[in-house]
Amino acid sequence: MQDLALAWRDAGRPDLAGADPGVADAPQTALPALPTSVSLTAAERLLIAPPDGADEQRALALASAAEADRNALVANLQVLGMLGMQTCPADPSEQRRAVARAVEAAARSVPGNGFVTVAGWLAGCPKRLDPDGVALLAKAAASSEFRYPRERAFREIQAISERADRANARVRAISAWLALDVPLMRLVALAEAIEDAQTRRAAGRAIAAIGFRMMDGDAWLERLQGATLAQKGARLAEDEGETARVGARVEAERAAYAEWSATIRSMGTWPFAAAWREWTPDEVGAARRLLRVLSEFVR
């Protein structure tokens, strides 16, 4: 990769967008359909072959939750994420039973992980954020662990992909990993709807704390979502000291992302898919390491 980058630089940094795919080795943009002979459980379909429609997705998530004790952790987290992102049904009782099964199974897999608590609470169709809900969020934010277990999630998705479509397993697993649902932004709207000022400020502090924990994640999705949660939570908390502390951390986080994006742009079109081939679930760390090495050869 270093030799390629150096040659590209010496050639005047040409735009390689139209290069022969056999040379460029660009990642696939569309995956082929799964082999017709493949038999998948509901949870496996939820991860690597989800339907497009919201109603169909919800039905598949509910079916997946029925198998929660047999599911991989990532499948139960996806049940919580997908249901937590959707509008709740008029009668949420069936969904709440499904969520309870998924939460119980996920909590056994990663005990003490506050992310499971918050994702499960959101998926359970809360109508409002009251003092009890605020206390739940604050306790979850203070858990010994609060993160989406991205590395384990990828290993589990890859194992499913290997059984279903060995020829495209890695690309299929990466695509599914990138599409995992993280529903925590819904917390902001719930907090903003609180009428009692004291409860709203407490909710803001809890959401800011959750945002800080999210900014330690391995994926850009979590880190940037965490930055937004921390900033909005601090605003709701109406605490100048907290606002300043959050502002400094958010500025640093967004600056890091901007630096990464700028390095990508400075390299022009770069279809040699090393970042794809060498991709790891530590998306943020791996991207920074690769770009730090390559940037030395393309200036």
C-alpha positions as CSV (number, residue, x, y, z in Angstrom):
1,M,0.0,0.0,0.0
2,Q,2.9,2.4,0.7
3,D,4.4,1.7,-2.7
4,L,1.0,2.3,-4.4
5,A,0.5,5.5,-2.5
6,L,4.0,6.7,-3.4
7,A,3.5,5.8,-7.1
8,W,0.1,7.6,-7.1
9,R,1.7,10.7,-5.7
10,D,4.6,10.7,-8.2
11,A,2.0,10.3,-11.0
12,G,0.4,13.6,-10.0
13,R,-2.4,12.2,-7.8
14,P,-4.7,11.2,-10.7
15,D,-8.3,10.5,-10.1
16,L,-8.7,6.8,-10.3
17,A,-12.5,6.6,-10.2
18,G,-12.6,5.1,-13.6
19,A,-9.9,2.5,-13.0
20,D,-10.3,-1.1,-14.0
21,P,-12.0,-2.7,-11.1
22,G,-9.6,-5.6,-11.4
23,V,-6.8,-3.3,-10.7
24,A,-8.6,-1.0,-8.2
25,D,-10.0,-3.9,-6.2
26,A,-12.8,-1.6,-5.0
27,P,-15.3,-3.1,-2.5
28,Q,-18.6,-4.3,-3.8
29,T,-21.4,-1.7,-3.8
30,A,-24.2,-4.3,-4.0
31,L,-24.2,-7.7,-2.5
32,P,-25.7,-10.6,-4.5
33,A,-28.9,-12.3,-3.2
34,L,-28.3,-15.1,-0.7
35,P,-28.3,-18.6,-2.1
36,T,-31.8,-20.0,-2.3
37,S,-30.7,-23.1,-0.4
38,V,-29.8,-21.1,2.7
39,S,-32.0,-21.6,5.7
40,L,-31.8,-18.8,8.3
41,T,-33.4,-18.2,11.6
42,A,-35.5,-15.1,12.1
43,A,-32.6,-13.5,14.1
44,E,-30.1,-14.3,11.3
45,R,-32.4,-12.8,8.7
46,L,-32.7,-9.7,10.9
47,L,-29.0,-9.2,10.7
48,I,-27.9,-10.1,7.2
49,A,-31.2,-10.1,5.1
50,P,-33.6,-7.7,6.8
51,P,-36.8,-6.7,4.8
52,D,-37.2,-3.1,3.6
53,G,-40.6,-2.2,5.1
54,A,-40.9,-1.0,8.7
55,D,-43.8,-3.3,9.4
56,E,-41.9,-6.3,8.1
57,Q,-38.9,-5.3,10.1
58,R,-40.9,-5.0,13.3
59,A,-42.5,-8.4,12.7
60,L,-39.1,-10.0,12.1
61,A,-37.7,-8.4,15.2
62,L,-40.6,-9.8,17.3
63,A,-40.0,-13.2,15.8
64,S,-36.3,-12.9,16.6
65,A,-37.1,-12.0,20.2
66,A,-39.1,-15.3,20.6
67,E,-35.7,-17.1,20.1
68,A,-33.8,-14.7,22.4
69,D,-32.2,-17.5,24.5
70,R,-30.7,-19.1,21.4
71,N,-29.7,-15.9,19.6
72,A,-26.2,-14.4,19.3
73,L,-25.8,-11.3,21.5
74,V,-25.7,-9.1,18.4
75,A,-29.2,-10.4,17.3
76,N,-30.8,-9.5,20.6
77,L,-29.1,-6.0,20.5
78,Q,-30.5,-5.6,17.0
79,V,-34.0,-6.5,18.2
80,L,-33.7,-3.7,20.8
81,G,-32.1,-1.3,18.3
82,M,-34.6,-1.8,15.5
83,L,-37.7,-1.7,17.8
84,G,-36.2,1.3,19.6
85,M,-35.9,3.2,16.3
86,Q,-39.5,2.7,15.2
87,T,-42.8,4.3,16.2
88,C,-44.5,2.3,18.9
89,P,-47.7,0.5,18.1
90,A,-51.0,1.6,19.7
91,D,-50.9,-1.5,21.9
92,P,-47.3,-2.0,22.9
93,S,-47.9,-5.1,25.1
94,E,-46.5,-7.6,22.6
95,Q,-43.5,-5.5,21.9
96,R,-42.8,-5.1,25.6
97,R,-42.8,-8.8,26.1
98,A,-40.5,-9.3,23.2
99,V,-38.1,-6.6,24.5
100,A,-38.1,-8.1,27.9
101,R,-36.9,-11.5,26.5
102,A,-34.2,-9.8,24.4
103,V,-33.0,-7.6,27.3
104,E,-32.8,-10.6,29.7
105,A,-30.8,-12.6,27.2
106,A,-28.5,-9.7,26.3
107,A,-27.9,-8.9,30.0
108,R,-26.8,-12.5,30.6
109,S,-24.2,-12.1,27.8
110,V,-22.9,-8.8,28.9
111,P,-23.8,-8.3,32.5
112,G,-23.6,-4.7,33.8
113,N,-23.5,-3.1,30.4
114,G,-25.6,0.1,30.7
115,F,-26.1,0.3,26.9
116,V,-28.4,-2.8,27.1
117,T,-30.4,-1.1,29.8
118,V,-31.0,2.1,27.9
119,A,-31.6,0.4,24.5
120,G,-34.1,-1.9,26.2
121,W,-35.9,0.9,27.9
122,L,-36.3,2.8,24.6
123,A,-37.5,-0.3,22.8
124,G,-40.1,-0.9,25.5
125,C,-42.2,2.1,24.2
126,P,-41.8,4.6,27.0
127,K,-44.6,7.3,26.7
128,R,-42.6,9.9,28.6
129,L,-39.4,10.4,30.5
130,D,-40.4,10.7,34.2
131,P,-38.2,10.8,37.4
132,D,-38.0,7.0,37.5
133,G,-36.9,6.9,33.9
134,V,-34.3,9.6,34.6
135,A,-33.0,7.6,37.5
136,L,-32.7,4.5,35.2
137,L,-30.7,6.5,32.6
138,A,-28.4,8.0,35.2
139,K,-27.7,4.6,36.8
140,A,-27.0,3.1,33.4
141,A,-24.6,5.9,32.5
142,A,-22.7,5.2,35.7
143,S,-22.4,1.5,34.9
144,S,-18.9,-0.1,34.9
145,E,-19.4,-0.7,31.2
146,F,-21.4,1.3,28.7
147,R,-20.7,0.5,25.1
148,Y,-22.0,-1.4,22.1
149,P,-19.8,-4.6,22.0
150,R,-18.7,-4.0,18.4
151,E,-15.9,-6.5,18.1
152,R,-18.1,-9.4,19.5
153,A,-20.9,-8.2,17.2
154,F,-18.8,-8.5,14.1
155,R,-17.5,-11.9,15.0
156,E,-21.0,-13.2,15.5
157,I,-22.3,-11.6,12.3
158,Q,-19.3,-13.0,10.4
159,A,-20.0,-16.5,11.7
160,I,-23.6,-16.2,10.4
161,S,-22.4,-14.9,7.1
162,E,-19.9,-17.7,6.7
163,R,-22.6,-20.3,7.0
164,A,-25.0,-18.4,4.7
165,D,-22.7,-17.1,2.0
166,R,-19.1,-18.1,2.3
167,A,-18.0,-16.5,-1.0
168,N,-19.2,-13.0,0.2
169,A,-19.1,-13.6,3.9
170,R,-16.7,-10.8,4.9
171,V,-18.2,-8.0,2.8
172,R,-21.7,-9.1,3.9
173,A,-20.7,-9.1,7.6
174,I,-19.1,-5.6,7.3
175,S,-22.2,-4.3,5.6
176,A,-24.5,-5.7,8.3
177,W,-22.2,-4.4,11.0
178,L,-22.4,-0.9,9.5
179,A,-26.2,-1.1,9.5
180,L,-26.7,-2.0,13.2
181,D,-29.3,0.2,14.8
182,V,-28.3,2.5,17.8
183,P,-31.5,4.2,19.0
184,L,-30.2,6.5,21.7
185,M,-30.9,9.8,19.9
186,R,-34.5,9.3,20.8
187,L,-33.6,10.3,24.4
188,V,-33.4,13.9,23.4
189,A,-37.0,14.3,22.2
190,L,-38.2,12.5,25.3
191,A,-36.2,14.9,27.6
192,E,-37.3,18.0,25.7
193,A,-41.0,17.0,26.2
194,I,-40.6,17.1,30.0
195,E,-42.6,19.9,31.5
196,D,-41.1,20.0,35.0
197,A,-37.9,22.0,34.9
198,Q,-36.1,20.1,37.6
199,T,-36.8,16.7,36.0
200,R,-35.8,18.1,32.6
201,R,-32.4,19.3,34.0
202,A,-31.8,16.0,35.7
203,A,-32.6,14.2,32.4
204,G,-30.2,16.5,30.6
205,R,-27.4,15.5,33.0
206,A,-28.1,11.8,32.5
207,I,-28.2,12.2,28.7
208,A,-24.9,14.1,28.8
209,A,-23.3,11.4,30.8
210,I,-24.6,8.8,28.3
211,G,-23.1,10.9,25.5
212,F,-19.7,10.9,27.2
213,R,-19.7,7.1,27.5
214,M,-20.7,6.8,23.8
215,M,-17.8,9.0,22.7
216,D,-15.5,6.2,23.9
217,G,-16.9,3.7,21.3
218,D,-15.1,2.0,18.5
219,A,-17.4,3.2,15.7
220,W,-17.8,6.7,14.3
221,L,-21.6,6.2,14.6
222,E,-21.4,5.9,18.4
223,R,-18.8,8.6,18.9
224,L,-20.6,11.2,16.8
225,Q,-24.0,10.3,18.3
226,G,-22.4,10.5,21.7
227,A,-21.1,14.0,20.9
228,T,-24.6,15.2,20.0
229,L,-26.2,13.6,23.0
230,A,-23.6,15.2,25.3
231,Q,-24.1,18.6,23.8
232,K,-27.9,18.5,23.9
233,G,-28.0,17.0,27.3
234,A,-25.8,19.7,28.7
235,R,-28.1,22.3,27.2
236,L,-31.1,20.7,28.9
237,A,-29.2,20.6,32.2
238,E,-28.7,24.4,32.1
239,D,-25.3,23.9,33.9
240,E,-22.6,26.3,32.7
241,G,-19.8,24.1,34.1
242,E,-21.2,21.0,32.4
243,T,-21.7,22.9,29.2
244,A,-18.1,24.0,29.1
245,R,-16.8,20.5,29.9
246,V,-19.0,18.9,27.3
247,G,-18.1,21.6,24.7
248,A,-14.4,20.9,25.1
249,R,-14.8,17.2,24.7
250,V,-17.2,17.5,21.8
251,E,-14.9,20.0,20.0
252,A,-12.0,17.5,20.4
253,E,-14.1,14.6,19.1
254,R,-15.4,16.4,16.1
255,A,-11.9,17.8,15.3
256,A,-10.6,14.3,15.2
257,Y,-13.4,13.2,12.8
258,A,-12.7,16.3,10.7
259,E,-9.0,15.5,10.5
260,W,-9.8,12.0,9.4
261,S,-12.2,13.2,6.8
262,A,-9.7,15.9,5.6
263,T,-7.0,13.2,5.2
264,I,-9.4,11.1,3.1
265,R,-10.1,14.1,0.9
266,S,-6.4,15.0,0.6
267,M,-5.7,11.6,-0.9
268,G,-8.1,12.1,-3.7
269,T,-10.0,9.1,-5.1
270,W,-8.4,6.1,-3.7
271,P,-10.1,2.9,-4.8
272,F,-7.4,0.5,-3.7
273,A,-9.5,-1.0,-1.0
274,A,-7.0,-1.5,1.8
275,A,-9.3,0.1,4.3
276,W,-12.0,-2.4,3.3
277,R,-9.8,-5.4,3.2
278,E,-8.0,-4.6,6.5
279,W,-11.1,-3.3,8.2
280,T,-11.6,-4.2,11.9
281,P,-14.5,-3.6,14.3
282,D,-12.2,-0.9,15.9
283,E,-13.4,1.3,13.0
284,V,-12.1,4.6,14.5
285,G,-8.7,3.3,15.6
286,A,-8.0,1.4,12.5
287,A,-9.0,4.3,10.2
288,R,-6.7,6.6,12.1
289,R,-3.8,4.2,12.0
290,L,-4.1,3.5,8.3
291,L,-4.4,7.1,7.3
292,R,-1.6,8.1,9.6
293,V,0.7,5.7,7.7
294,L,-0.6,6.5,4.2
295,S,-0.6,10.2,4.7
296,E,3.2,10.2,5.1
297,F,3.5,8.8,1.6
298,V,1.1,11.0,-0.3
299,R,2.0,14.5,0.7
